[in-house]
Amino acid sequence: MAWGAIRAHRRTVATLCWGLLAVVAVTLVARRYSDAVAHAEVIVSDLRIYSQPAPRPTGLVAIAQVDDKSIAELGRFPWPRSVEARLVDALAKAGAKVIGFDIFFSERDPTDIERLSIAARLKQAGINQPAILGLLGTSNDAAFADAARAQGSTYVGYPFSSHVDTTRRDADLSAYTTTLLDPPPLAYNIVRKTAGAPIPMLANAYLPPIPILNQAVRGSAYVDIDEDVDGEARYYPAVINFKGRYCIPLFLALVDAYLGRPPLALELGPRGVRRITIADTTIPVDQQGKMMVYYRGPAGTIPHYSVADIIDQRIPPGALKDRIVVVGVTAHGLGDRFATPVGGDFPGVEIQANAIDNVLAGDFIYHALNHTEERWAGWIFGIAISVAGAFMTALSSAMVLVVLAAGYLSYATWRLTSDGTLIGVVFPWTCLAFTYLVVTSYRYITEGLEKRHLRQAFELYMNPDVVASVVDDPEGLRLGGERRHLSILFADIVNFTSRAERSDPEPLVALLNTYMTAMIDIILKSGGVLDKLMGDGIMAFWGAPQAVENPARDALGCALQMLDELKALAARDERFKDVDIGIGITTGEAVVGNFGGERRFDYSVIGDTVNLASRLEGLTRQFKVHLLVNRETYDEAGGGFIGREIGKVKVKGKDQLVPVVEVVGREGDSVDPVYYHRFAQAMEHLSHGDSPESELTGLLRERPDDHVVIMCLEQLREANGRRLHEMVFEFDRK
C-alpha cells in the first residue's frame, strides 16, 4: 500500500511538472511564432465580433458611388472633371455638409491638356487671349476647383508610396513626390510626445492632387488602408508621419470638418501612439496608431446613392442634407476592392464610410498590442488544468477544461460588448488545451493505456500504402474541387463508328486495345492524367493534381508524339493503315477534383475549357486536320512548334468566337515551315483589308488537299466583293 501511495504521489508530482512544462512551451512557441498566433487571433476575433448584430449606421454618412449605372449614363471612368464639378454642385444643392473624394486627382484632366494645345495653336494663329477663353471656355479642372471652393467643405484623398517599408530600394517612386505641395496635407494640430517617443508609421513620398485642385479644396488627407497577414482589411492607420508632419486619414478629416474643426490631438509615449482625440472623443488605437474598423455590415449597409442619380437629382429629398458624403468607386471593373471580415469584395470607399461612422457614433473596438491580460489568463488556466489533471479523472478534468474555456469566452464577450475591448482567446485556449493534452497523455502513457490503444488502432486501421501516398501528396488527395490552370486534350479515331459497324467485335477490340495501350503510355510518360476512356475517345489533362511548369507545352508535345506513334503503328501493323485520329487541346481555367458520391468518386476536370477541347477535336473533321488548339495553348506553349492560326470559329455552347490554331509539328523535324509562314502572311494581309486570294491559290496549287486553304478561298468567294478582315467559320451547331 505504501509503495502504491508513493507511486501515486510521484505520478501526481510528475503530472504537475509536465503541466508546467507545457505552459512554458506554449508561451515560448507563441512568442517565437507570434505572427501565426496573431493570424489565428484575428480569425477568431472576426467570428466573435460579427457573430452578433453590428450597431446600425448613424445615418450621418452616405456614399456617392461611381457604380455601373453612373458609368453607363455618364460615360467611361475616369470622367472629365466637369462631371465632378457637377457632382459637387449637386451635393451642395442637396445640403451635404462635408464632401470627401476617395479618388485620386494627381494628373491633369486629359481634355484640359488637349485644350491647352489648342489654345497654343490659336495663339500662334494670332487670336487674342480673351477670344481664346471665350471660345474654349473654362477648363474642366478649373470648373471642379471652382465648385469645390464654392462648396467650402470639400476634401480629396491622396496615397503614400508606402507607409510599411520605406527602405525598399526597388520601390518605384517616379509618380510620387517627396516635396510637400502648398497647402500641405492635413495633419494633427496638437501633438504631444515624450522624449524618445518612437515615430509612428513613416512615409517617404506621396501623390498629391494637382495644384489647382489642391489650392481650391478645404484639405487633402491620405486614404491608405492596411491589410492583415491574411489579406483582410481590419485596421485603418490613423496617423502617418511624412516630412515631419503627423498626417491624418481622410475619414478623420471629414469627421473633423463635420464637427466644426475641433482640436485634433495626437499623444505619443515611450511605446508609440498613446492616444488620439477629436473634440471630447478618444479614438482607441494601438501603439502603431491603427484604429480597428467596426463594420456595420456587408457591402451596401451604409446608405449609398449613384453619382448619376445625385447629379440628375433623382434621390429622395433630404437624403443627403447635413451629412458627410464620401465619393468613391464601387463598380467591380474599377478595382479598389478589399477583403474584409464581413465580405471578400468590399469597396474601399465603404471602409472610409464605416470608419467615419465609428468615430461619429463613438462605438469602437480596441485591441491593444499589449497582451498582458490574455497571457496571465493562459498561465493561470495552464496551472489550473495541471492540478485538475493530476488529482482528477480524465472525464472530470475535461469538464474543468470546458468550464474554464467557456467562462473565459463569456468574460471576453462581456468585455467586448461593454466597452469595446477585444481581448484575445487563442493563447489562453491554446495554453489550456495543450496543457490538458499533455497531462492527460502523460497519465495514459504511464499507465500503458494510451500506448496500447494507439498501437491497436494503428494495426487495425492504418494501411502503409495509403499512409505513404498521403505523405507524398496530401494536397492531391483532398476531396472536393479547386480551380486550376490546365491543358485539356481530347483524341478520337476518325470514323470509328462506321468501322465498328462493318467489323467483327474481336479484331476491332484487339485493334482498339493496341491503340489505347500506345496512346496511354505516351500520355502518362508526358506527365498527363488520363481522365476518361470513352470507346475510341481519350480525355487527358495536365496541371493537376501536381502543378507543372508549362501544361500547354506538355500537352502539345504529347499530341505530336501520339500522331508520330500512330504513323509508327501504321508502318508496322497493317491494321492501322487507314486509321486516323483527331486531337483537340485547350488551355485555361477549369475545376478539378474528386467528383461523385460518398461511396464512389472520380478524379476529373469540368468546365468550359473542357467543353471547348471536345469541340475542337470534333472540328478536326471539318478542317480535315489532325490537331487543333485554342490560341492560349499555342501562345503559352512557347516556341518550338510549327502551326498556323486558321481563323475564328463559332462552337456550340459559346457565344464568342474562338481563335483556333492548327499545329503540324515541331521545328527541326520534317515539316516545312515556309508553307505555313506563307499562309500566315496571307492571313496578315487579310487582317489589313487586302484580299489574299492569289496567295492562297498559289498555296493550293502546291497542296491541292489542303482543306483549310480550300475553305478560306470559299469564304473569300462567298464575300461577293466585301472586304474580309478575318476568317470566321460557323458550322452546324445542332
C-alpha positions in Angstrom: 0.0 0.0 0.0 2.8 2.4 0.9 4.6 1.7 -2.3 1.4 2.3 -4.3 0.9 5.6 -2.5 4.5 6.6 -3.3 4.0 5.8 -6.9 0.7 7.7 -7.0 2.4 10.7 -5.3 5.3 10.6 -7.8 2.8 10.3 -10.7 1.0 13.4 -9.3 4.1 15.4 -9.0 5.3 14.4 -12.4 1.9 15.3 -13.9 2.2 18.8 -12.3 5.7 19.2 -13.7 4.6 18.2 -17.2 1.8 20.7 -17.0 4.1 23.5 -16.0 6.5 22.5 -18.8 3.5 22.6 -21.2 2.7 26.1 -20.1 6.3 27.2 -20.6 6.4 25.5 -24.1 3.2 27.3 -25.3 4.5 30.6 -24.1 7.8 30.2 -25.9 6.2 28.9 -29.1 3.6 31.7 -29.1 6.5 34.2 -28.7 8.5 32.6 -31.4 5.6 32.3 -33.9 3.8 35.5 -32.9 2.6 36.2 -36.4 0.9 32.8 -36.7 -0.8 33.4 -33.3 -1.9 36.9 -34.4 -3.3 35.4 -37.6 -5.3 32.8 -35.7 -6.4 35.5 -33.3 -7.9 37.8 -36.0 -9.8 34.9 -37.5 -11.3 34.0 -34.1 -11.9 37.7 -33.3 -13.9 38.1 -36.6 -16.2 35.3 -35.5 -16.7 36.8 -32.1 -17.3 40.3 -33.3 -19.6 39.6 -36.3 -21.5 36.6 -34.9 -23.7 39.1 -33.2 -25.6 42.0 -34.9 -23.5 45.1 -35.5 -24.7 48.5 -34.5 -26.8 50.2 -37.1 -25.3 53.1 -39.0 -25.8 56.6 -37.6 -27.2 57.8 -40.8 -24.8 60.8 -40.8 -22.6 59.5 -43.5 -23.6 58.4 -47.1 -21.7 57.2 -50.2 -21.9 58.8 -53.6 -20.8 55.7 -55.6 -19.3 55.5 -59.1 -21.2 52.4 -60.0 -22.0 50.6 -63.2 -25.2 52.7 -63.6 -23.2 56.0 -63.4 -20.7 54.8 -65.9 -23.5 53.7 -68.3 -25.1 57.2 -68.1 -22.1 59.5 -67.7 -19.5 57.6 -69.8 -16.3 55.8 -69.3 -14.5 56.4 -66.0 -12.4 58.4 -65.2 -14.8 61.2 -66.3 -13.9 64.7 -67.3 -13.5 66.8 -64.2 -16.6 68.8 -65.3 -18.6 65.8 -64.1 -17.0 66.0 -60.6 -17.8 69.8 -60.7 -21.5 69.0 -61.4 -21.4 66.4 -58.6 -20.1 68.9 -56.1 -22.7 71.4 -57.2 -25.5 68.8 -56.9 -24.2 67.7 -53.4 -24.1 71.3 -52.3 -27.7 71.8 -53.5 -28.8 68.6 -51.7 -27.4 70.1 -48.5 -24.4 67.8 -48.0 -22.3 69.3 -45.1 -19.0 67.7 -45.9 -17.8 66.1 -49.1 -14.8 63.7 -49.4 -13.4 62.2 -52.6 -11.8 58.8 -52.1 -10.5 59.2 -55.6 -7.0 60.4 -56.7 -6.7 63.6 -58.8 -2.9 63.6 -59.3 -3.0 64.3 -63.1 -4.5 67.0 -65.2 -7.7 66.3 -67.0 -6.8 64.9 -70.4 -9.3 67.1 -72.1 -7.6 70.1 -70.5 -4.3 69.0 -71.8 -5.7 69.0 -75.3 -7.4 72.3 -74.6 -4.0 73.9 -73.8 -2.6 72.5 -77.0 -5.5 74.0 -79.0 -5.1 77.3 -77.1 -1.4 77.4 -78.0 -2.2 76.9 -81.7 -4.9 79.6 -81.6 -2.4 82.0 -80.0 0.1 81.3 -82.7 -2.6 82.0 -85.3 -2.9 85.5 -83.8 -6.1 85.1 -81.9 -6.0 87.1 -78.6 -6.3 85.6 -75.2 -9.9 86.8 -74.3 -11.2 85.4 -77.6 -9.5 82.1 -76.9 -11.0 81.9 -73.5 -14.4 82.8 -74.9 -14.0 80.1 -77.5 -12.7 77.3 -75.3 -14.4 78.2 -72.0 -13.3 77.2 -68.5 -11.2 74.1 -68.2 -12.6 71.0 -66.5 -10.0 71.2 -63.7 -10.9 74.8 -63.1 -14.6 74.0 -63.1 -14.0 71.3 -60.5 -11.8 73.6 -58.4 -14.4 76.4 -58.6 -17.2 74.0 -57.5 -15.1 72.8 -54.5 -14.2 76.3 -53.5 -17.8 77.4 -53.6 -19.0 74.4 -51.6 -16.4 75.2 -49.0 -16.1 71.9 -47.3 -14.7 69.5 -50.0 -11.7 67.2 -49.3 -9.7 65.0 -51.6 -7.7 61.9 -50.9 -4.1 61.1 -51.8 -1.9 57.9 -51.4 1.5 57.5 -49.9 4.1 55.4 -51.8 4.4 53.2 -48.8 4.0 53.5 -45.0 5.0 50.0 -44.1 8.5 49.6 -45.6 10.2 52.8 -46.7 13.6 51.2 -47.1 12.8 49.2 -50.2 15.3 50.3 -52.9 13.2 48.7 -55.7 10.1 50.8 -55.0 9.0 52.9 -58.0 8.6 56.5 -56.8 8.6 58.1 -60.2 5.0 59.1 -60.0 5.4 60.3 -56.4 7.0 63.4 -54.9 8.9 63.9 -51.7 8.2 67.7 -51.7 5.2 69.0 -49.8 2.7 70.7 -52.1 1.3 74.0 -50.8 -1.0 73.8 -48.9 0.4 70.7 -47.3 -1.6 67.6 -46.4 -3.8 67.9 -43.3 -2.2 67.0 -40.0 -2.9 66.9 -36.3 -2.9 70.4 -34.9 -1.9 69.3 -31.4 0.9 66.8 -30.9 2.2 65.9 -27.5 5.2 63.5 -27.2 7.6 62.4 -24.6 11.3 62.4 -25.1 12.4 59.3 -27.0 8.9 58.6 -28.3 9.2 56.4 -31.5 7.9 57.8 -34.8 4.7 56.0 -35.9 4.2 54.8 -39.4 6.6 56.7 -41.8 6.1 57.5 -45.4 8.8 58.8 -47.8 6.7 60.1 -50.8 3.1 60.9 -51.7 0.9 61.6 -54.7 -0.8 64.9 -54.1 -3.7 66.4 -56.0 -3.0 68.7 -58.9 -2.1 72.2 -57.7 -5.3 74.0 -59.0 -7.4 71.5 -57.0 -5.1 71.3 -54.0 -5.5 75.0 -53.5 -9.3 75.0 -54.0 -10.4 72.2 -51.7 -10.6 72.5 -47.9 -7.8 70.0 -47.5 -6.2 66.7 -48.6 -5.8 63.6 -46.5 -4.4 60.1 -47.1 -6.5 57.1 -48.0 -4.0 54.3 -47.4 -5.6 51.2 -45.8 -3.7 48.4 -44.0 -4.2 44.7 -44.7 -3.5 42.0 -42.2 -1.4 39.0 -42.8 -4.4 37.1 -44.2 -5.1 39.9 -46.7 -8.1 41.3 -44.9 -8.6 45.0 -44.1 -9.4 45.3 -40.4 -7.4 48.3 -39.3 -7.0 51.9 -40.6 -3.8 53.8 -39.8 -4.9 57.0 -38.0 -1.5 58.7 -38.3 1.4 58.6 -40.8 4.5 60.7 -40.4 5.6 62.4 -43.6 8.2 65.1 -43.8 7.8 65.7 -40.1 4.1 66.1 -40.3 1.7 63.8 -38.5 -0.8 63.4 -41.3 -4.4 62.4 -40.8 -6.5 60.0 -42.8 -9.4 61.1 -45.0 -12.1 59.6 -42.7 -10.7 61.7 -39.7 -10.5 64.9 -41.8 -14.2 64.5 -42.8 -15.3 63.9 -39.2 -13.2 66.9 -38.1 -14.9 69.1 -40.7 -18.3 67.8 -39.8 -17.8 68.6 -36.1 -16.7 72.2 -36.9 -12.9 71.5 -36.9 -12.4 70.9 -33.1 -8.9 70.2 -31.9 -7.3 67.1 -33.3 -4.8 65.8 -30.7 -2.1 63.1 -31.0 -0.2 61.9 -28.0 3.0 59.8 -28.3 4.5 57.9 -25.5 7.6 55.7 -25.0 5.9 52.7 -26.6 4.3 54.5 -29.6 1.0 56.2 -30.1 -0.7 56.6 -26.7 -3.9 58.4 -27.5 -5.8 60.2 -30.4 -8.7 62.6 -29.6 -11.1 64.6 -31.6 -13.1 67.1 -29.5 -14.2 65.0 -26.5 -13.9 61.7 -28.2 -10.9 59.4 -27.7 -10.2 57.1 -30.6 -8.8 53.8 -29.4 -5.7 52.9 -31.4 -2.8 50.5 -30.9 0.8 51.6 -30.4 1.2 51.9 -34.2 -1.7 54.3 -34.4 -4.1 51.9 -36.1 -7.8 52.0 -35.5 -9.9 48.8 -35.8 -12.8 49.4 -38.2 -16.1 48.2 -36.7 -18.0 47.2 -39.8 -21.8 47.9 -39.7 -22.5 45.0 -42.0 -21.7 43.7 -45.5 -21.2 45.9 -48.5 -24.1 48.2 -49.1 -25.0 48.6 -45.4 -24.0 52.3 -45.4 -26.6 54.4 -47.3 -25.4 54.8 -50.9 -26.5 56.7 -54.0 -25.4 56.6 -57.6 -23.5 59.6 -58.8 -25.7 59.8 -61.8 -28.8 59.9 -59.6 -27.3 62.7 -57.5 -26.3 64.8 -60.5 -29.8 64.4 -62.0 -31.5 65.0 -58.7 -33.2 61.6 -58.6 -32.6 60.9 -54.9 -35.2 61.4 -52.2 -35.4 65.0 -50.8 -33.3 65.4 -47.8 -31.4 62.2 -48.3 -28.0 63.9 -48.1 -28.9 67.0 -46.1 -26.4 67.8 -43.3 -24.5 64.5 -44.0 -20.9 63.6 -44.8 -20.8 62.3 -48.3 -17.9 60.1 -49.4 -17.4 59.8 -53.1 -15.7 56.6 -54.4 -15.8 53.8 -56.9 -17.9 50.6 -56.3 -18.0 49.3 -59.9 -16.2 46.0 -60.0 -14.2 46.8 -63.1 -12.6 49.8 -61.4 -10.8 48.0 -58.6 -10.5 49.5 -55.1 -12.0 46.3 -53.5 -10.8 44.7 -50.3 -11.3 41.5 -48.4 -12.9 42.3 -45.0 -14.3 40.2 -42.1 -17.8 41.0 -43.5 -17.2 40.2 -47.1 -14.5 39.4 -49.6 -15.4 42.0 -52.2 -15.8 45.2 -50.2 -15.5 48.7 -51.8 -12.7 50.8 -50.3 -15.0 53.8 -50.1 -17.3 51.9 -47.8 -14.4 51.2 -45.5 -13.9 55.0 -45.2 -17.6 55.4 -44.5 -17.6 52.7 -41.8 -14.6 54.4 -40.1 -16.4 57.7 -40.2 -19.5 56.2 -38.7 -17.4 54.6 -35.9 -16.0 58.0 -34.8 -19.3 59.8 -35.1 -21.1 57.0 -33.1 -18.2 56.6 -30.6 -18.5 52.8 -30.6 -15.1 51.4 -31.2 -13.4 48.0 -30.8 -9.9 48.2 -29.2 -7.3 45.5 -29.4 -4.0 46.7 -27.8 -0.7 45.2 -28.8 0.0 44.7 -25.1 -1.4 41.2 -24.4 -0.8 41.1 -20.6 -4.3 40.2 -19.7 -4.5 37.2 -22.0 -1.1 36.0 -21.0 -2.0 35.9 -17.4 -5.2 34.1 -18.2 -3.3 31.5 -20.2 -0.8 30.8 -17.4 -3.5 30.6 -14.7 -5.5 28.2 -16.9 -2.5 26.0 -17.6 -1.7 25.7 -13.9 -5.4 25.0 -13.0 -5.8 22.3 -15.6 -2.5 20.7 -14.5 -3.8 20.4 -11.0 -7.1 19.0 -12.3 -5.3 16.5 -14.4 -3.1 15.4 -11.5 -5.8 14.9 -8.9 -9.0 14.2 -11.0 -10.1 11.6 -13.5 -9.8 12.4 -17.3 -13.5 13.0 -17.5 -13.6 15.4 -14.6 -10.5 17.3 -15.8 -12.2 17.5 -19.2 -15.3 19.1 -17.5 -12.9 21.6 -15.8 -11.4 22.4 -19.3 -14.8 23.1 -20.7 -15.8 25.3 -17.8 -12.6 27.3 -17.9 -12.8 27.8 -21.7 -16.5 28.7 -21.7 -16.1 31.0 -18.7 -13.2 32.9 -20.3 -15.1 33.2 -23.5 -18.1 34.7 -21.6 -15.8 37.2 -19.9 -14.2 38.2 -23.2 -17.6 38.6 -24.8 -18.7 40.8 -21.9 -15.7 43.0 -22.3 -16.3 43.3 -26.0 -20.0 44.3 -25.6 -19.5 46.5 -22.6 -16.6 48.7 -23.5 -15.4 47.5 -26.9 -12.2 45.9 -25.6 -11.1 42.9 -27.6 -9.0 40.6 -25.5 -7.5 37.5 -27.2 -8.7 34.0 -26.6 -6.3 32.0 -28.8 -3.4 32.0 -26.3 -5.5 31.2 -23.2 -7.4 28.5 -25.0 -4.2 27.0 -26.6 -2.4 27.0 -23.2 -5.4 25.4 -21.6 -6.0 22.8 -24.3 -2.3 21.9 -24.8 -1.6 21.6 -21.1 -4.7 19.3 -20.7 -3.5 17.2 -23.6 0.0 16.9 -22.1 -1.1 15.9 -18.6 -3.8 13.5 -19.7 -1.5 11.9 -22.3 1.2 11.5 -19.6 -1.2 9.7 -17.3 -2.3 7.4 -20.0 1.3 6.7 -21.2 2.5 5.9 -17.7 -0.4 3.5 -17.1 0.1 1.9 -20.5 -3.4 2.5 -21.7 -2.8 5.2 -24.3 0.1 3.5 -25.9 -1.7 0.1 -26.2 -4.8 1.8 -27.6 -2.9 3.7 -30.2 -0.9 0.7 -31.3 -4.0 -1.4 -31.7 -5.8 1.4 -33.6 -2.8 1.7 -36.0 -2.6 -2.0 -36.5 -6.3 -2.4 -37.3 -6.9 0.7 -39.4 -3.7 2.1 -41.0 -2.6 0.8 -44.4 1.1 1.6 -45.1 0.5 2.2 -48.7 -2.3 4.7 -48.0 -0.1 6.5 -45.5 2.8 6.7 -47.9 0.5 8.2 -50.6 -0.9 10.8 -48.2 2.6 11.8 -47.0 3.9 12.1 -50.6 1.0 14.1 -51.9 -1.5 15.2 -49.3 -2.8 18.1 -51.4 -3.7 15.8 -54.3 -5.9 13.7 -52.1 -8.3 16.4 -51.0 -12.0 15.8 -51.5 -13.9 18.4 -53.5 -12.7 20.6 -56.3 -10.5 23.6 -56.9 -9.9 26.0 -59.8 -6.7 25.4 -61.6 -4.9 26.4 -64.8 -4.9 23.3 -67.0 -4.5 22.0 -70.5 -7.1 19.5 -71.7 -6.7 17.0 -74.5 -9.4 15.1 -76.4 -8.4 12.5 -79.0 -10.7 10.4 -81.1 -10.4 7.9 -84.0 -11.9 9.3 -87.2 -14.9 7.4 -88.5 -14.6 4.8 -85.8 -18.4 4.3 -85.6 -18.6 3.2 -89.2 -15.6 1.0 -88.8 -17.3 -0.7 -85.8 -20.4 -1.3 -87.8 -18.6 -3.2 -90.5 -16.0 -5.0 -88.4 -16.2 -8.1 -86.2 -16.0 -7.4 -82.5 -12.9 -9.4 -81.7 -10.5 -7.8 -84.2 -12.0 -4.4 -83.5 -11.4 -4.8 -79.8 -7.9 -6.1 -80.4 -7.1 -3.0 -82.6 -8.5 -0.6 -80.1 -6.5 -2.2 -77.2 -3.3 -1.9 -79.2 -4.1 1.7 -80.0 -5.1 2.6 -76.4 -2.0 1.0 -74.9 0.3 3.0 -77.1 -1.5 6.3 -76.6 -2.0 5.9 -72.8 1.7 5.2 -72.4 2.6 8.4 -74.2 0.1 10.4 -72.1 1.4 9.0 -68.8 5.1 9.5 -69.8 4.4 13.1 -70.6 3.0 13.8 -67.1 -0.6 13.9 -68.1 -3.5 12.5 -66.2 -5.7 10.1 -68.0 -9.3 11.2 -67.2 -11.6 9.0 -69.3 -11.7 6.4 -72.0 -14.8 6.8 -74.0 -14.9 4.0 -76.5 -12.3 5.1 -79.0 -12.0 8.5 -77.3 -9.4 9.7 -74.8 -9.6 12.6 -72.4 -6.5 13.7 -70.5 -5.2 16.8 -68.8 -2.0 18.4 -67.5 -1.6 20.7 -64.5 -3.2 18.8 -61.7 -3.1 17.3 -59.1 0.5 18.4 -59.2 1.3 21.7 -60.9 3.6 21.6 -63.9 5.7 24.4 -65.3 4.0 24.6 -68.7 0.9 22.4 -69.2 0.3 23.7 -72.7 3.7 22.7 -73.9 3.4 19.2 -72.3 0.0 18.6 -73.9 1.2 19.8 -77.3 4.3 17.6 -77.1 2.1 14.6 -76.1 -0.3 15.2 -79.0 2.5 15.3 -81.6 4.0 12.1 -80.1 0.6 10.4 -80.4 0.5 11.3 -84.1 4.0 10.1 -84.6 3.2 6.8 -82.8 0.1 6.3 -85.0 2.4 6.6 -88.1 4.7 4.1 -86.5 1.8 1.7 -85.8 0.7 2.0 -89.4 4.2 1.2 -90.6 4.5 -2.0 -88.7 0.9 -3.1 -88.4 -1.4 -3.4 -91.5 -4.5 -2.9 -89.3 -3.6 0.8 -88.8 -3.0 1.7 -92.5 -6.3 3.6 -92.7 -6.6 4.7 -89.0 -6.6 8.4 -88.5 -7.2 10.5 -85.3 -8.3 14.0 -84.5 -6.9 15.8 -81.4 -8.2 19.0 -79.7 -6.4 20.8 -77.0 -7.4 23.9 -74.9 -5.7 25.7 -72.1 -7.4 27.7 -69.4 -9.2 27.7 -66.1 -11.1 24.6 -65.1 -12.4 22.9 -61.9 -10.5 19.8 -61.0 -11.0 17.4 -58.0 -12.9 14.4 -56.8 -16.5 14.3 -58.1 -19.1 11.7 -57.4 -20.9 10.2 -54.4 -19.7 9.4 -50.9 -19.0 5.8 -51.8 -17.7 6.2 -55.3 -15.9 9.2 -56.8 -13.7 10.1 -59.7 -10.8 12.5 -60.0 -11.8 14.6 -63.0 -12.0 18.0 -64.5 -15.0 20.1 -65.6 -15.7 23.5 -67.0 -15.9 25.5 -70.3 -12.3 24.7 -71.1 -13.1 21.0 -71.2 -16.1 21.5 -73.4 -14.1 23.6 -75.8 -11.4 21.0 -76.1 -14.1 18.4 -77.1 -15.5 20.9 -79.7 -12.1 21.5 -81.2 -11.5 17.7 -81.5 -14.7 17.5 -83.4 -13.7 20.4 -85.7 -10.7 18.5 -86.9 -13.1 16.6 -89.1 -14.4 19.9 -90.6 -11.0 21.3 -91.4 -9.6 17.8 -92.2 -6.6 18.3 -89.9 -5.1 16.3 -87.2 -4.5 18.7 -84.3 -6.4 21.9 -83.4 -5.7 24.0 -80.3 -7.0 27.3 -79.0 -4.7 30.3 -79.2 -4.0 30.3 -75.4 -2.5 26.8 -75.8 -0.3 27.8 -78.7 0.9 31.0 -77.1 1.6 29.5 -73.7 3.5 26.6 -75.2 6.1 29.0 -76.4 8.4 28.4 -79.3 9.5 25.2 -80.9 6.2 24.3 -82.7 5.1 24.9 -86.3 1.5 25.9 -86.7 -0.9 28.3 -88.3 -3.8 30.3 -87.0 -6.7 29.3 -89.2 -9.2 31.9 -88.0 -12.1 32.1 -85.6 -14.8 29.5 -85.2 -18.2 29.6 -83.5 -18.6 26.4 -81.4 -21.6 25.0 -79.6 -22.1 26.5 -76.1 -20.0 29.6 -76.7 -21.3 33.0 -78.0 -17.8 34.4 -78.5 -15.7 33.4 -81.5 -12.7 31.2 -80.6 -9.4 31.7 -82.4 -8.0 28.2 -83.4 -4.5 27.1 -84.4 -3.5 24.1 -86.4 -0.3 22.6 -85.0 1.5 20.4 -87.6 4.9 19.6 -85.9 8.0 20.8 -84.2 10.7 23.0 -85.5 13.5 21.0 -86.9 11.6 17.9 -88.0 10.3 17.0 -91.5 7.6 19.7 -91.6 8.3 22.6 -94.0 7.7 25.8 -92.0 7.9 28.0 -95.1 4.5 26.8 -96.4 2.8 27.7 -93.1 4.7 31.0 -92.9 3.3 32.0 -96.3 -0.2 31.1 -95.1 0.3 33.3 -92.0 1.4 36.2 -94.3 -1.8 35.7 -96.4 -3.9 36.0 -93.2 -1.9 39.1 -92.2 -2.8 40.7 -95.5 -6.4 39.8 -94.9 -6.4 41.5 -91.5 -5.3 44.7 -93.2 -8.3 44.5 -95.6 -6.4 43.1 -98.6 -7.5 40.0 -100.4 -5.1 37.1 -100.2 -6.8 35.1 -102.9 -3.8 34.9 -105.2 -1.5 33.8 -102.3 -4.0 31.2 -101.2 -4.4 29.9 -104.8 -0.7 29.5 -105.0 -0.6 27.5 -101.8 -3.5 25.3 -103.1 -1.5 24.5 -106.2 1.3 23.2 -104.1 -1.0 21.2 -101.8 -4.3 20.5 -103.5 -5.6 18.5 -100.5 -5.1 21.4 -98.0 -8.8 21.7 -97.0 -8.1 24.7 -94.8 -6.9 26.7 -97.8 -9.9 25.5 -99.7 -12.3 26.7 -97.0 -10.6 30.1 -96.9 -10.9 30.5 -100.6 -14.6 29.6 -100.4 -15.1 32.3 -97.8 -13.4 34.9 -100.0 -15.5 34.0 -103.0 -18.7 34.0 -100.9 -17.9 37.5 -99.7 -19.0 38.9 -103.1 -16.6 41.7 -103.1 -17.0 42.6 -99.4 -13.7 43.1 -97.6 -13.0 40.5 -95.0 -10.6 41.2 -92.1 -10.6 37.7 -90.6 -11.7 34.2 -91.4 -14.8 33.2 -89.4 -16.2 29.6 -89.7 -19.6 28.6 -88.4 -20.6 25.0 -88.7 -24.0 23.4 -88.0 -24.1 23.5 -84.2 -27.2 21.4 -83.6 
